[in-house]
Amino acid sequence: MISFDEFKKVEMKVGRVIEAERVEGTKNLIKMIVDFGGERRQVISGIAKWYKADDLINRLLVFVTNLEPKVIRGLKSEAMVLAAEDDEGNIYLVTVDGRPKAGSRVY
């Protein structure tokens, strides 16, 4: 368990995927360019088994935005997309209800 004060340190924001492509030479990685309300970041995620890159364009997804950047297969990832897993191991991206602006904070 973590305290509420520790949880408040996690920064989650809505991001709009503006570009997405499979990472060449990998089985599951997709590289996304995500708009967080005027700030763009590159996000690398292992979701290609469940999502086509083109289907991600313009989707509003939820990201953790204050993690330290991580290099994955030589590519810098500057946020983490949130997802849920079902009993069969399928991944479902966390989206938002309505049309909040890119960069909106998630609480």
Contacts in CASP RR format, 6 or more apart in sequence:
PFRMAT RR
TARGET T0000
AUTHOR 0000-0000-0000
METHOD contacts of the structure
MODEL  1
MISFDEFKKVEMKVGRVIEAERVEGTKNLIKMIVDFGGERRQVISGIAKW
YKADDLINRLLVFVTNLEPKVIRGLKSEAMVLAAEDDEGNIYLVTVDGRP
KAGSRVY
9 66 0 8 1.000
10 64 0 8 1.000
10 66 0 8 1.000
11 64 0 8 1.000
11 65 0 8 1.000
11 66 0 8 1.000
11 105 0 8 1.000
12 62 0 8 1.000
12 63 0 8 1.000
12 64 0 8 1.000
12 65 0 8 1.000
12 82 0 8 1.000
12 105 0 8 1.000
12 106 0 8 1.000
12 107 0 8 1.000
13 36 0 8 1.000
13 62 0 8 1.000
13 63 0 8 1.000
13 65 0 8 1.000
13 103 0 8 1.000
13 104 0 8 1.000
13 105 0 8 1.000
13 106 0 8 1.000
14 36 0 8 1.000
14 60 0 8 1.000
14 61 0 8 1.000
14 62 0 8 1.000
14 63 0 8 1.000
14 96 0 8 1.000
14 100 0 8 1.000
14 101 0 8 1.000
14 102 0 8 1.000
14 103 0 8 1.000
14 104 0 8 1.000
14 106 0 8 1.000
15 34 0 8 1.000
15 35 0 8 1.000
15 36 0 8 1.000
15 37 0 8 1.000
15 60 0 8 1.000
15 61 0 8 1.000
15 62 0 8 1.000
15 63 0 8 1.000
15 102 0 8 1.000
15 103 0 8 1.000
16 34 0 8 1.000
16 35 0 8 1.000
16 37 0 8 1.000
16 58 0 8 1.000
16 59 0 8 1.000
16 60 0 8 1.000
16 102 0 8 1.000
17 32 0 8 1.000
17 33 0 8 1.000
17 34 0 8 1.000
17 56 0 8 1.000
17 57 0 8 1.000
17 58 0 8 1.000
17 59 0 8 1.000
17 61 0 8 1.000
18 33 0 8 1.000
18 34 0 8 1.000
18 35 0 8 1.000
18 40 0 8 1.000
18 57 0 8 1.000
18 58 0 8 1.000
19 32 0 8 1.000
19 33 0 8 1.000
19 57 0 8 1.000
20 30 0 8 1.000
20 31 0 8 1.000
20 32 0 8 1.000
20 33 0 8 1.000
20 53 0 8 1.000
20 54 0 8 1.000
20 56 0 8 1.000
20 57 0 8 1.000
21 30 0 8 1.000
21 31 0 8 1.000
21 53 0 8 1.000
22 29 0 8 1.000
22 30 0 8 1.000
22 31 0 8 1.000
22 48 0 8 1.000
22 53 0 8 1.000
23 29 0 8 1.000
23 30 0 8 1.000
23 31 0 8 1.000
23 44 0 8 1.000
23 73 0 8 1.000
23 75 0 8 1.000
26 48 0 8 1.000
26 73 0 8 1.000
27 48 0 8 1.000
27 49 0 8 1.000
28 46 0 8 1.000
28 47 0 8 1.000
28 48 0 8 1.000
28 49 0 8 1.000
29 44 0 8 1.000
29 45 0 8 1.000
29 46 0 8 1.000
29 48 0 8 1.000
29 72 0 8 1.000
29 73 0 8 1.000
30 44 0 8 1.000
30 45 0 8 1.000
30 46 0 8 1.000
30 47 0 8 1.000
30 48 0 8 1.000
30 51 0 8 1.000
30 53 0 8 1.000
30 56 0 8 1.000
31 42 0 8 1.000
31 43 0 8 1.000
31 44 0 8 1.000
31 75 0 8 1.000
32 42 0 8 1.000
32 43 0 8 1.000
32 44 0 8 1.000
32 45 0 8 1.000
32 53 0 8 1.000
32 56 0 8 1.000
32 81 0 8 1.000
33 40 0 8 1.000
33 41 0 8 1.000
33 42 0 8 1.000
33 43 0 8 1.000
34 40 0 8 1.000
34 41 0 8 1.000
34 42 0 8 1.000
34 43 0 8 1.000
34 61 0 8 1.000
34 63 0 8 1.000
34 79 0 8 1.000
35 102 0 8 1.000
35 103 0 8 1.000
36 63 0 8 1.000
36 65 0 8 1.000
36 79 0 8 1.000
36 102 0 8 1.000
36 103 0 8 1.000
37 101 0 8 1.000
37 102 0 8 1.000
37 103 0 8 1.000
38 102 0 8 1.000
38 103 0 8 1.000
39 103 0 8 1.000
41 65 0 8 1.000
41 78 0 8 1.000
41 79 0 8 1.000
42 75 0 8 1.000
42 76 0 8 1.000
42 77 0 8 1.000
42 78 0 8 1.000
43 63 0 8 1.000
43 77 0 8 1.000
43 78 0 8 1.000
43 79 0 8 1.000
43 80 0 8 1.000
43 81 0 8 1.000
44 70 0 8 1.000
44 72 0 8 1.000
44 73 0 8 1.000
44 75 0 8 1.000
44 76 0 8 1.000
44 77 0 8 1.000
45 77 0 8 1.000
45 80 0 8 1.000
45 81 0 8 1.000
47 81 0 8 1.000
47 83 0 8 1.000
47 91 0 8 1.000
47 93 0 8 1.000
49 91 0 8 1.000
50 90 0 8 1.000
50 91 0 8 1.000
50 92 0 8 1.000
51 93 0 8 1.000
59 93 0 8 1.000
59 95 0 8 1.000
60 95 0 8 1.000
60 96 0 8 1.000
60 99 0 8 1.000
60 100 0 8 1.000
60 102 0 8 1.000
61 81 0 8 1.000
61 82 0 8 1.000
61 93 0 8 1.000
61 94 0 8 1.000
61 95 0 8 1.000
61 96 0 8 1.000
62 81 0 8 1.000
62 82 0 8 1.000
62 94 0 8 1.000
62 95 0 8 1.000
62 96 0 8 1.000
62 106 0 8 1.000
63 79 0 8 1.000
63 80 0 8 1.000
63 81 0 8 1.000
63 82 0 8 1.000
64 79 0 8 1.000
64 80 0 8 1.000
64 82 0 8 1.000
65 79 0 8 1.000
67 79 0 8 1.000
67 80 0 8 1.000
69 76 0 8 1.000
69 77 0 8 1.000
69 78 0 8 1.000
70 76 0 8 1.000
70 77 0 8 1.000
71 77 0 8 1.000
81 93 0 8 1.000
81 94 0 8 1.000
82 93 0 8 1.000
82 94 0 8 1.000
83 91 0 8 1.000
83 92 0 8 1.000
83 93 0 8 1.000
83 94 0 8 1.000
84 91 0 8 1.000
84 92 0 8 1.000
84 94 0 8 1.000
85 91 0 8 1.000
85 92 0 8 1.000
86 92 0 8 1.000
96 104 0 8 1.000
96 106 0 8 1.000
END
